[in-house]
């Protein structure tokens, strides 16, 4: 995967790097120098995989969605990351980074969260590993994700509301980074997506790659080939997509598709479709595609989905988009809501609004009848139930 692996200096093509304040240099350098050795250490690997199996419940199933397949006249499979402990793919990364933090001698974890799933996963592993946990969350996201806020507090995490900016994910990342700068010695920043300064994009990708690692064996068992025809995943920062794409990056015959959050539409100022509306720039320590105005100021994103409400994207995805290795399409709020309702009615699975953006692409793209299409169902919809029920009430009789 030489074309798509991160370089020694932390770049995917022209995107990536580590643009950091001096106060964080020692922490970032420590991570850069040690993360690969720690990930490849047999003892670490054994502990990590044991926890994924016995604590999180992996492997997650690959489910053939028969009624959905009939509706779209192709073969649709769902990679059930929603069945992980805590309800999303986020636990894969949280377990791995918490183990790394302990090996580095850190006793305190700080994290950001938007939809709350990363915050819950982080609070969960901190409870498991007896580590102090502080989670920053935009005040707007706290209002729309109350169940997850309650779960974090139940698990012993300190949840700090952020009132700056749009009071969403971008602003939570800002505050988490400020906290880390103020407490660099004892704290590890458990970043939740494939964004931020090197080595975070590669570190999180490698921890989420358990998804595509499992998928290869599951596809072989169900279809006779490790390779599906198409893989679809939602993309905010892009961790679930990076994880399910990873082992197929150098398989050019496998079509890779990401679904961005269009919000009210990419031609409005109410969108979070970074690749389709942004320009190259630096955000949160990384050079990638960023939503910004003519003066280079970050513009406020919008999505009904708190986990996709981010004005940047991981540098791997910016590279995949630029090279054409992956395709990215925008999905509006209404399209995602309709897709969530459709999956609920067709298969008895209520998806997270993030995952519903990936499902919505089934209405936008055509696939051959013999195609094997895998959709990464990155999370479950418990946290979005209030929003989904409001949409249901507005549905015509």
N, C-alpha and C positions, 0 to 999 in steps of 0.2 A: 504494500500500500504506500509506496514511496511518494507518489504524487499527492497523497492526501494526509500523510502523517505530518505532525508538527516538526519544524526544523529544530536544530539544537538551540537556536536563539528565540524559539517560541512563535514562529510564523507559519501560517498556512498560505503559501504564495506571498502576497503582499500584506495579508491581514494577520493581526495578532500582536505580539510583543508584550512588554511590561512597562507601562507608563505610570510610575508610582512616586509618591512622596518619599523623601529621604528617610523618614521615620519608619517606613515599612520595608526598607531595603533588606535589612537583616532577615526578617521573616520570610520574604519572598525568595531571597537567595537560599535560605535553609531548605525551603520547599523544593526549589529548582534542583538543588544538589542531591536531594535525598528521595524524592517521590518515586522515581522509577525503581531504584534499588529496593525500597520498601514494598512497592506493589508486586515485585517479582520475587520477593523473599518467600521461600516455601512455607515458613511458619505463618507469615501474614496471610498468604493465600489460603492456607488451610482454615485459619480462624475466620476469615472473611466468608468463604464458601459455606462453612458450617453454620454461621449466623444467617446467611441468606436462606439456607435450607430449613433449619430448625426454628428460627425466630421469625423470619419474614414469610416463609412458606413457598420458596422457589423450589422447582421451576414453576413459573406461571403457565397455565394451559394455553394451547393454541386451539381456538374454538372455530369450527366450521359453521358459519352463520347461514343456515340453510334457507330461511325465509328471505333474508337480505340478499342472498345470492340469487334467489328466484326473482326478486324485484328488479335487480340490476342485470340479470342475465349473464352473470359471470361467477367465478368461484371466490367468495370472500371469506377470509379468515381473520379472526380477532386475536391479537396477542394480549392476553388478559392481565396487564399490569395493574388493573384496578383491583385484582384479588390479592395483591401484596398486603402484608400487615401495614396499617396506616392508610391504605386505600389508593396508592399511586406508586409510580416508579421511583419517587424521590428517596425512598428508604435504601435503595441500592447504593446511592452516593453517600447518604448520611452515615451508614454503617462503616463504609470504607474510610471516609475522612475522619470519623471519630477514632477509629483504630490508629490511623496515622498520627492524629493529634496526641494520643496517649504515648505513642512511641517517641514523639518529639518532646514529651514532658509537659504538655499543656494540660491545665486542669479546668480551664474555662472555655466555653464555646460561645461565639456570637454568630448570629445568622440573620438573614433577611427572609421575608416571605411575602407573596402576593396573594395567591389563592389559599394559602395556609397549609398546603400539603407538605411543602418543604419544612415549614416551621414545626408542624406536627411530627414529621420524621426526625428532625433534629432533636426536639424535646424528648422523643421516644428513646433515641439512642443515648442521650445524655442521662436519662433516668436509668437505663440499662447499665451504663458504664460509670455511674456515680460521678458525673461532671456537671459543673454549674452551666446554666444555659440562659442566654438572653436573646430574645428574638425581636427584631424591629419589623413593624408592619404599618403600612399607611393607614391613616384614620379612616379613609374611605373604604379600604379593603376590610378593615375590622368590622365596619357596619354590614358589609355584604357577605362576610364569611364568619358569622358569629359562632357556628358550631365548632369550627376549627380553633378559634380563639379559646373557647372553653376547654377543648381537648388539650391544648398547649398548657394552659394553667393547671389543669388536672394532673398533668405529667410533671409539674414542678418548674416549668419555665417562667421566666419573667418576660412578659409581653409588653413592649414599649410602643405606644402609638406615635406615628410620625405625622406632623401637621404641616410640614413644608411642602411646597410645590403642589402637585396634583393629589398628594396624599395617597399615592399608590406605590407600585413596586420600585420604580426608579428611585423614589425618595427614601424608601426603606433601605435600599442598597447604599445610598449616600450615608445614612446614619450608622449603618453597620460598619462601614469603612472608617468613619470618624471614631467610633468606639474602638476599633482595632488599633488605629493610630495612637489612641490615648492609653491603651493597655497592651503594648506589643509583646511584652515578655511572657506573660502568663496565658495569653489568649490565642486561640486559633479561630480564624474566620472560616466557617463552614459554608462556603459559597454554594448556592443551589443549582446553578446552571453552567453551561459551557461558555461563560462570559468571564470578564475580568482579566487581570494580568496573568501572563504565563507564570506557573504551569497550570492554572485552574482549568482552562478550556480542555487541555489534554488529560489532566487528572480526572475531571468529571466524566469526560467521554469514555475513558478506559474503565471507570467503575460502572457506567451505564451499559457498556458493551456486553455485559452478561445477557442482555436482552437478545442481541443478534447471535450471540454464541449459542444460546438455547434454541433460537429459531431455526438454525441450520439443521440441528438434529431432528426437531419436530417436523420440519418440512420434508426431510428425507423419509421419516416414518409415515407421513400421511400421503405424500405424493410421489415418492421415489426419487426426488431431487432435492438437494439442499437449497436450491435457488427458487424463490418465487418469481413471478413475472414483474410484479410491482410492489413496492412498500410505500405506505402513506403514513405520515405522522404530523401532528400539529407542531408549530414552531413559534415560541416566544423568544426566550434566550436560546432554546433549542436542545435541551439535554435528552429528552426522550427520543427525539429524532436522531440525534447523534448516536445514541446507544443502539437503536435498531438498524441504522445505516452502517455501522462501523465495519462489520465483517463482510459487507457487500460493496464497499467502496471501490475495490479493484475488480468487481464483477460487472463490466459495463453493460451486459445484457439484462441486468436487474435495474428496472426503472425506479428511481428514488424521487419521491414527491413530498414536499412540505406544504402545510397549510398555515398561512399567516392570518392574523386577525384584522379584517378590513374595517371592523367597527360599523360605523354608519356608511362606509364607502371610502375607497381610496382617493376619491376626488373631493372629499370633505376634510375638515380639520378634526374629525372625530374618527381616527384610525390608529392602528398599531402595526400596520404592514410595513415593517422596516425595510426589507429588501426591495419592495416595490415602490416605496416613496422616499427612502433615505439616500444619503450620500456618504462617502467615506469620511470617517472622523474618529476621534478618540472619545470613548465613554468608559468610565469605571476601570481605567487602566489598560484598555485594549483598543487597537486600531481596527475598526470594522465598519459595517454599514450602520449609520446612525440617522435618526430623524432630527433634522436641524433646520434653522432658518438661514437666510442669506448671510447673516453675520456669524454663523457657526454656533449659535445658541441652541441648546437642546430644546426641541418642542415637546409639548405634553402629549403623550399617547392616549388613546382611548380604546377600550374594548369592554364588552359586557363580561368577558372572561378575565378575572383578576390575574390569572397565571400567564396570560398573553399580553398584558397591559404594560409593555416595556418598549422604550424607544430605540433599543439596540438589538443586536443579535450576535451569537457566537461567531468568532472569526472563521471557524471551520465552515459554517453555513455560507458566510460571505464568499469564501473561496469556492465552495461547491456551486454557488450561484454564478459566480464570475466565469468559471470554467465550463459551465453547462452540465456538470456531472449530475446535479440534482435540479429538479424543477420546483418552482415555488408559485403558489396561487393564493389569492386573497379570498377570504370567506367572511361575509357580513354577520352581524349579530343574529339577524332574523334567520339566515340560512343555517347557522349553527343550532339555534333553538329548534328549528324544524327537524334537523337531523337527529337531535337528542330525543325528541318525541318519537320519531320514526323508529329508532333502535329500541326504545323502551317498549313500543307496541309490537314490533316485529319479533324481537328476540328475548324480551323480558330482562333487558340489561339497561339500567339508567346510567348513562355516561356522564363524566365531568364535562362542563362546557368547553374546556380546552380540547378534550378528545373529540367532541362533537364537531369541531372545525375540520378535523381530518375526515370524519364520516361525511360531511357535507360535500366533499369533493366528488363523491359518487354521483351527484347530480350534475356535475360540471364536466366530467371526463367520461370517455367511452372506452370500454375494455372488450377484447375479444371473448367469446363464450368459453373458450378453453383456458383463459388466463387464470393464474393464481394470484389474487390480490390480498396482501396482508396489511391490515390497519392496526397501528399500535394504539390500543385502548389504554391510554396513559393513566387514567384515573376514574374513580367512580363519582356519581353525581349527588351523593348525600349532601355535600356542602353547598350545592347549587339548587337545592330543592325549592327554595322559596322563589327564586327567579324562574325556574322551570314551571312552577305552578301558576305564576302570574301569566306566563305565556300561554299555558293551557286554558286559563280562564278567558283569554282573548281569542281563543280559537273559535272559528265559526261552527255552529251546531251542524 
